[in-house]
Amino acid sequence: MEKLNGNNVTLGNVSIEKWPLTERGSHQHLGPGELRVLVPAILGVLCVLGLACNLTAMVILFSNAHKGKLSLINSLIFNLMFADGLVLAFAVPFRAASYSKASWTLGWAVCKTADWFLQSCMAAKSFTVAVMAKACYRYVSNPTKQVSIHLGSILVVLFFTWLSACSVTVPHWLFAALLRESRGLVCVLAVPPEAREFMWVYVKAFPLGVFCAPLSFALLYFWRAYGRCHRRSSKTQNLRTQIRSRKLTLMLFSLTVAMAILWLPQWVVWVWESHVAEREMEGAQPLVSSPPLLLSLSAQLLTFSLSLVNPLIVLFLSEEFRDGYRGLWWRLTLRKQPQQKPKPGPHNPTSLRSPCPRPEPSSQLRGHSPSASQRPSREAHQSQPDLKDGIVLPDVEQFWQDRETGSHTEENDPTPWESHSKDGDRK
């Protein structure tokens, strides 16, 4: 039989201490009222919109990798969207279902893995951002150097990222348990007495290792990378590369700032609840009461909204992704994609260039006019647009036609020296 006495719970012959951290923060059971309907509805909207945005971004990244545009930064962005998709597909629906019920009705297996799965995905996102900042700094430091990376190396980086994330959150799976209270079953962290000291250290080290250290590392490297992007270069091609590096750094920096801002309230609630739990276990009166219900709910909604904000940031700050979204939309609607003009680049000039002067034929140098058979072919050749040299200006085209047909007068002759040389030869 279970006996409840404050934070001490006797389950059979084993005495454990109930850690109220998860009970109030992660699996909050709402009382009857509007919140029991409003909160699951908000979570449902976030889930649908976020899944659509993240799946679209993942399809674009996978398509770019299939075309040969494989890079470490794009792979890390793909991993970030993948973690967001897992949160929205598995963690959010179960959380919405737990909020809509008066007690825990999802079973022991979900209680055992729900909080561990959510924290693992969030930790994987944090570690991914840290690795992304280092990769961005290396790219910005030498953007002209083509760094080739194999698929195996990318998979190793992603594997160790997820392995580290799943390892640091093991206590959430190990101590999760279903307990019966007056209102029904609740899912809490039930810590045995022998693990109390470990849990005391863990609740302080976990925010530092998952939130503070990775994001501080990422912000530092993004700041250094952004400073390098502002250094001017004398070469035009390097200047274009710096502009592209600056846009990339700004996008990744925005992802990091959004994660820091939207995830911070959840850690404030975490530290607050851990303080209250420690004071109650020591038998002392806590300095402050438990966090307000609206604060806990708002912190969780902001954390889940991060999975929707990330793909939107990538969409609005990345021109490559916007082009990918447009192309995907045209393919989904079965419409022909309009031809786009080539963007200015090292091989696409931005200004019009006149054609180089063509060498004079030997017949014209001797004063003979071209034959009738050669003139139509030459005129046909001139009528075709010269795509290689660019657009021919009208004045230049008229100049060459007058020279070849001999219709220019002596007053308007642009090359009088050639006329004098021809008169001398005839004499």
C-alpha positions as CSV (number, residue, x, y, z in Angstrom):
1,M,0.0,0.0,0.0
2,E,1.1,3.6,-0.7
3,K,1.3,6.0,2.2
4,L,1.6,9.7,1.4
5,N,3.2,12.1,3.9
6,G,4.3,15.4,2.4
7,N,7.3,14.8,0.2
8,N,8.0,11.3,1.7
9,V,6.3,8.4,0.0
10,T,6.4,4.8,1.1
11,L,5.9,2.4,-1.8
12,G,5.8,-1.1,-0.5
13,N,8.8,-1.5,1.7
14,V,10.9,1.2,-0.1
15,S,10.9,4.7,1.2
16,I,11.5,7.3,-1.4
17,E,11.3,11.1,-1.6
18,K,9.1,12.8,-4.1
19,W,10.9,15.4,-6.0
20,P,8.2,17.9,-7.0
21,L,10.3,19.4,-9.8
22,T,8.5,17.6,-12.6
23,E,5.1,17.4,-11.0
24,R,4.6,21.2,-11.0
25,G,6.9,22.1,-13.9
26,S,6.5,19.4,-16.6
27,H,3.3,17.5,-16.0
28,Q,1.1,20.3,-14.6
29,H,-2.4,19.0,-13.9
30,L,-4.8,21.9,-14.5
31,G,-8.0,22.3,-12.6
32,P,-11.4,22.6,-14.2
33,G,-11.8,25.7,-16.2
34,E,-10.8,27.4,-19.4
35,L,-7.1,26.6,-19.1
36,R,-7.8,22.9,-19.5
37,V,-9.2,23.6,-23.0
38,L,-7.1,26.7,-23.9
39,V,-3.7,25.2,-23.2
40,P,-4.2,22.0,-25.3
41,A,-5.6,24.1,-28.1
42,I,-2.6,26.4,-28.2
43,L,-0.3,23.3,-28.1
44,G,-2.3,21.8,-31.0
45,V,-1.8,24.9,-33.2
46,L,1.9,25.0,-32.4
47,C,2.2,21.3,-33.3
48,V,0.5,21.6,-36.7
49,L,2.2,24.8,-37.8
50,G,5.6,23.7,-36.5
51,L,5.5,20.3,-38.1
52,A,4.6,21.8,-41.5
53,C,7.5,24.3,-41.3
54,N,10.1,21.9,-40.0
55,L,9.2,19.2,-42.5
56,T,9.4,21.7,-45.4
57,A,12.8,22.9,-44.2
58,M,14.1,19.3,-43.9
59,V,12.9,18.5,-47.4
60,I,14.8,21.5,-48.8
61,L,18.0,20.6,-46.9
62,F,17.8,17.0,-48.1
63,S,17.2,18.2,-51.7
64,N,20.3,20.4,-51.5
65,A,22.4,17.6,-50.1
66,H,21.2,15.3,-52.9
67,K,22.3,17.9,-55.4
68,G,25.8,17.9,-54.0
69,K,25.5,20.9,-51.6
70,L,26.6,18.8,-48.6
71,S,28.1,20.9,-45.8
72,L,28.5,20.6,-42.0
73,I,26.5,23.8,-41.3
74,N,23.5,22.6,-43.4
75,S,23.7,19.2,-41.7
76,L,23.6,20.8,-38.3
77,I,20.6,23.0,-39.4
78,F,18.9,19.8,-40.5
79,N,19.6,18.2,-37.1
80,L,18.1,21.2,-35.4
81,M,14.9,21.0,-37.5
82,F,14.9,17.2,-36.9
83,A,15.0,17.7,-33.1
84,D,12.2,20.3,-33.3
85,G,10.1,17.9,-35.4
86,L,10.6,15.2,-32.7
87,V,9.4,17.6,-30.0
88,L,6.3,18.6,-31.9
89,A,5.5,15.1,-33.1
90,F,5.9,13.2,-29.8
91,A,6.4,15.5,-26.8
92,V,3.7,18.1,-27.4
93,P,0.7,15.8,-28.1
94,F,1.4,13.8,-24.9
95,R,1.8,17.0,-22.9
96,A,-1.5,18.4,-24.3
97,A,-3.3,15.1,-23.4
98,S,-1.9,15.3,-19.8
99,Y,-3.1,18.8,-19.4
100,S,-6.6,18.0,-20.5
101,K,-7.1,15.3,-17.9
102,A,-7.5,15.6,-14.1
103,S,-5.0,12.8,-13.5
104,W,-2.3,10.9,-15.4
105,T,-4.0,8.5,-17.9
106,L,-1.2,7.9,-20.4
107,G,0.3,4.9,-18.7
108,W,3.6,4.0,-17.0
109,A,5.7,3.8,-20.2
110,V,4.8,7.4,-21.3
111,C,5.4,8.7,-17.8
112,K,8.8,7.0,-17.8
113,T,10.0,8.4,-21.1
114,A,8.0,11.6,-21.7
115,D,10.1,14.1,-19.8
116,W,13.4,12.3,-20.6
117,F,12.6,12.4,-24.3
118,L,11.7,16.2,-24.2
119,Q,14.9,17.1,-22.3
120,S,17.0,15.0,-24.6
121,C,15.7,16.8,-27.7
122,M,16.2,20.2,-26.1
123,A,19.8,19.2,-25.0
124,A,20.5,18.0,-28.5
125,K,19.4,21.3,-29.9
126,S,21.6,23.2,-27.5
127,F,24.7,21.0,-28.3
128,T,23.9,21.4,-32.0
129,V,23.9,25.2,-31.8
130,A,27.3,25.1,-30.0
131,V,28.9,22.9,-32.7
132,M,27.2,25.1,-35.4
133,A,28.9,28.2,-33.9
134,K,32.3,26.6,-34.1
135,A,31.7,25.5,-37.7
136,C,30.5,29.0,-38.7
137,Y,33.6,30.6,-37.1
138,R,35.9,28.3,-39.1
139,Y,34.1,29.1,-42.3
140,V,34.1,32.8,-41.8
141,S,37.8,32.8,-40.8
142,N,38.7,31.5,-44.3
143,P,35.6,31.6,-46.6
144,T,37.6,31.2,-49.8
145,K,39.0,27.9,-48.7
146,Q,36.8,25.1,-49.9
147,V,36.5,22.6,-47.0
148,S,35.4,19.2,-48.1
149,I,33.7,17.0,-45.5
150,H,32.5,13.5,-46.0
151,L,29.1,12.1,-45.0
152,G,30.7,9.8,-42.5
153,S,32.3,12.6,-40.6
154,I,28.9,14.4,-40.4
155,L,27.2,11.3,-39.1
156,V,29.8,10.9,-36.4
157,V,29.3,14.5,-35.3
158,L,25.5,14.0,-35.1
159,F,25.8,10.7,-33.4
160,F,27.9,12.0,-30.6
161,T,25.6,15.1,-30.3
162,W,22.6,12.8,-29.6
163,L,24.6,10.4,-27.5
164,S,25.6,13.2,-25.2
165,A,22.1,14.7,-25.1
166,C,20.5,11.3,-24.2
167,S,23.2,10.6,-21.5
168,V,22.9,13.8,-19.5
169,T,19.1,13.4,-19.2
170,V,19.2,9.8,-17.9
171,P,18.0,10.8,-14.3
172,H,14.7,12.0,-15.9
173,W,14.1,8.5,-17.1
174,L,15.6,6.7,-14.1
175,F,13.6,8.4,-11.4
176,A,10.3,9.0,-13.2
177,A,7.4,7.1,-11.5
178,L,3.7,7.0,-11.2
179,L,2.3,7.8,-7.7
180,R,-1.2,7.9,-6.5
181,E,-2.6,11.0,-4.7
182,S,-6.0,12.1,-3.7
183,R,-6.7,13.5,-7.1
184,G,-5.5,10.3,-8.9
185,L,-2.3,9.2,-10.5
186,V,0.6,11.8,-11.0
187,C,3.8,11.5,-12.8
188,V,6.7,12.7,-10.7
189,L,10.4,12.2,-10.1
190,A,10.6,9.8,-7.2
191,V,14.1,10.0,-5.8
192,P,15.3,7.3,-3.3
193,P,17.1,8.4,-0.2
194,E,20.5,7.1,-1.3
195,A,20.2,9.2,-4.5
196,R,19.3,12.4,-2.7
197,E,22.8,13.9,-2.7
198,F,23.2,13.0,-6.4
199,M,20.0,14.7,-7.3
200,W,20.9,17.8,-5.2
201,V,24.1,18.2,-7.4
202,Y,22.3,17.2,-10.6
203,V,19.6,19.9,-10.4
204,K,22.3,22.5,-10.2
205,A,24.7,21.1,-12.8
206,F,22.0,20.3,-15.4
207,P,21.1,23.9,-16.3
208,L,24.8,24.8,-16.5
209,G,25.7,21.9,-18.7
210,V,22.7,22.0,-21.0
211,F,21.8,25.7,-21.2
212,C,24.4,28.1,-19.9
213,A,27.6,26.5,-21.2
214,P,26.6,25.6,-24.8
215,L,24.7,28.8,-25.5
216,S,27.5,31.0,-24.0
217,F,30.0,29.1,-26.1
218,A,27.8,29.6,-29.2
219,L,27.2,33.3,-28.6
220,L,30.9,34.0,-28.1
221,Y,31.9,32.3,-31.4
222,F,29.1,33.9,-33.3
223,W,30.2,37.3,-32.0
224,R,33.7,36.7,-33.1
225,A,32.6,35.4,-36.5
226,Y,30.4,38.5,-37.0
227,G,33.3,40.7,-36.2
228,R,35.4,39.0,-38.9
229,C,32.7,39.5,-41.4
230,H,33.0,43.3,-41.1
231,R,36.6,43.3,-42.2
232,R,36.9,44.8,-45.7
233,S,38.5,43.0,-48.6
234,S,40.1,44.6,-51.6
235,K,39.0,41.9,-54.0
236,T,35.5,41.9,-55.4
237,Q,35.0,38.1,-55.2
238,N,36.2,38.1,-51.6
239,L,33.8,40.9,-50.8
240,R,30.9,39.0,-52.2
241,T,31.9,36.0,-50.1
242,Q,32.1,38.2,-47.0
243,I,28.6,39.4,-47.6
244,R,27.3,35.8,-47.8
245,S,29.2,34.9,-44.7
246,R,27.7,37.8,-42.9
247,K,24.2,36.8,-43.8
248,L,24.9,33.2,-42.7
249,T,26.4,34.3,-39.4
250,L,23.4,36.6,-38.8
251,M,20.9,33.8,-39.4
252,L,22.7,31.3,-37.1
253,F,23.2,34.0,-34.4
254,S,19.5,34.7,-34.5
255,L,18.7,31.0,-33.9
256,T,21.0,31.1,-30.9
257,V,19.4,34.3,-29.5
258,A,15.9,32.9,-30.0
259,M,16.8,29.7,-28.1
260,A,18.3,31.7,-25.3
261,I,15.3,34.0,-24.9
262,L,12.5,31.4,-25.3
263,W,14.2,28.7,-23.2
264,L,15.3,31.0,-20.3
265,P,11.9,31.2,-18.5
266,Q,11.7,27.4,-18.3
267,W,15.1,27.3,-16.5
268,V,13.9,30.1,-14.2
269,V,11.0,27.8,-13.2
270,W,13.4,24.9,-12.9
271,V,15.7,26.7,-10.4
272,W,12.8,28.1,-8.5
273,E,11.2,24.7,-8.1
274,S,14.4,23.0,-7.1
275,H,14.9,25.6,-4.4
276,V,11.4,25.0,-3.0
277,A,11.9,21.2,-3.1
278,E,15.2,21.3,-1.3
279,R,13.9,23.5,1.5
280,E,10.9,21.2,1.9
281,M,13.1,18.1,2.1
282,E,15.3,19.8,4.7
283,G,12.2,20.5,6.8
284,A,12.7,24.3,6.5
285,Q,10.3,26.9,5.4
286,P,11.1,27.9,1.7
287,L,11.9,31.6,1.2
288,V,9.4,31.8,-1.6
289,S,6.4,29.7,-2.5
290,S,6.0,27.6,-5.6
291,P,6.1,29.3,-9.0
292,P,2.7,30.6,-10.1
293,L,0.7,28.4,-12.4
294,L,0.6,31.0,-15.2
295,L,4.4,31.4,-15.1
296,S,5.0,27.6,-15.4
297,L,2.5,27.3,-18.3
298,S,3.9,30.3,-20.1
299,A,7.5,29.0,-19.7
300,Q,6.5,25.7,-21.3
301,L,4.5,27.3,-24.1
302,L,7.6,29.5,-25.0
303,T,9.8,26.4,-25.0
304,F,7.5,24.6,-27.4
305,S,7.1,27.7,-29.6
306,L,10.8,27.6,-30.2
307,S,10.2,24.6,-32.5
308,L,8.1,26.9,-34.7
309,V,10.3,30.0,-34.5
310,N,13.4,28.2,-35.7
311,P,12.2,27.4,-39.3
312,L,10.7,30.8,-39.6
313,I,14.0,32.5,-38.8
314,V,15.7,30.3,-41.4
315,L,13.0,31.2,-43.9
316,F,13.2,35.0,-43.5
317,L,17.0,35.3,-43.1
318,S,18.2,32.9,-45.7
319,E,17.8,33.7,-49.4
320,E,18.7,30.1,-50.3
321,F,15.8,28.8,-48.2
322,R,13.4,31.2,-49.7
323,D,14.3,30.1,-53.2
324,G,13.9,26.5,-52.0
325,Y,10.5,27.2,-50.5
326,R,9.4,28.8,-53.8
327,G,10.6,25.9,-55.8
328,L,8.9,23.4,-53.5
329,W,5.6,25.4,-53.8
330,W,5.8,25.4,-57.6
331,R,6.4,21.6,-57.6
332,L,3.6,20.9,-55.1
333,T,1.1,23.0,-57.2
334,L,2.3,21.3,-60.4
335,R,3.0,24.6,-62.0
336,K,6.0,25.5,-64.2
337,Q,8.6,27.5,-62.3
338,P,9.4,30.8,-63.9
339,Q,12.9,31.3,-65.3
340,Q,15.0,33.5,-63.0
341,K,17.7,35.8,-64.1
342,P,21.2,34.7,-63.0
343,K,22.2,36.4,-59.8
344,P,25.4,38.6,-59.8
345,G,28.4,36.5,-59.0
346,P,32.0,36.0,-60.0
347,H,31.0,34.6,-63.4
348,N,27.9,36.7,-64.0
349,P,28.7,40.4,-64.7
350,T,26.4,43.0,-63.2
351,S,27.0,45.7,-65.8
352,L,26.6,45.7,-69.6
353,R,29.8,45.3,-71.6
354,S,30.4,46.3,-75.2
355,P,31.9,43.7,-77.5
356,C,35.6,43.7,-78.2
357,P,36.6,45.2,-81.6
358,R,36.5,42.5,-84.2
359,P,39.6,42.0,-86.5
360,E,39.2,43.6,-89.9
361,P,39.0,41.1,-92.8
362,S,41.8,41.0,-95.3
363,S,39.5,42.1,-98.1
364,Q,38.5,45.3,-96.3
365,L,42.1,46.1,-95.6
366,R,42.9,46.0,-99.4
367,G,39.9,48.2,-100.1
368,H,37.6,45.5,-101.5
369,S,34.1,45.2,-100.3
370,P,32.9,41.9,-99.0
371,S,31.2,39.6,-101.5
372,A,27.5,39.2,-101.7
373,S,27.7,35.6,-100.5
374,Q,29.6,36.6,-97.4
375,R,27.4,39.6,-96.5
376,P,24.1,37.8,-95.7
377,S,25.9,35.3,-93.5
378,R,27.6,38.1,-91.7
379,E,24.4,40.0,-91.3
380,A,22.6,36.8,-90.0
381,H,25.4,36.4,-87.6
382,Q,25.0,40.0,-86.3
383,S,21.3,39.6,-86.0
384,Q,21.7,36.8,-83.4
385,P,22.2,38.0,-79.8
386,D,25.7,37.4,-78.6
387,L,25.0,35.9,-75.1
388,K,28.7,35.4,-74.4
389,D,29.6,39.1,-74.7
390,G,26.4,40.5,-73.2
391,I,24.0,43.0,-74.6
392,V,25.2,45.0,-77.6
393,L,24.5,48.7,-77.3
394,P,22.5,50.3,-80.2
395,D,25.2,53.0,-81.0
396,V,28.0,50.4,-81.1
397,E,25.9,48.1,-83.4
398,Q,25.2,51.0,-85.8
399,F,28.9,51.9,-85.8
400,W,29.9,48.4,-87.0
401,Q,27.1,48.2,-89.6
402,D,28.2,51.6,-91.1
403,R,31.8,50.5,-91.3
404,E,31.0,47.2,-93.0
405,T,28.5,48.6,-95.5
406,G,30.6,51.7,-96.2
407,S,27.6,54.0,-95.9
408,H,29.3,56.5,-93.6
409,T,30.2,59.9,-95.0
410,E,33.6,61.6,-94.8
411,E,32.3,64.2,-92.3
412,N,30.9,61.6,-90.0
413,D,33.7,59.1,-90.6
414,P,34.8,57.9,-87.1
415,T,38.1,56.5,-88.6
416,P,39.5,59.2,-91.0
417,W,43.0,57.7,-90.9
418,E,41.8,54.6,-92.7
419,S,40.3,56.7,-95.5
420,H,43.5,58.6,-96.0
421,S,45.5,55.3,-96.1
422,K,43.1,53.9,-98.7
423,D,43.5,57.1,-100.9
424,G,47.3,56.8,-100.7
425,D,47.2,53.2,-101.8
426,R,45.2,54.1,-104.9
427,K,47.6,56.8,-105.9
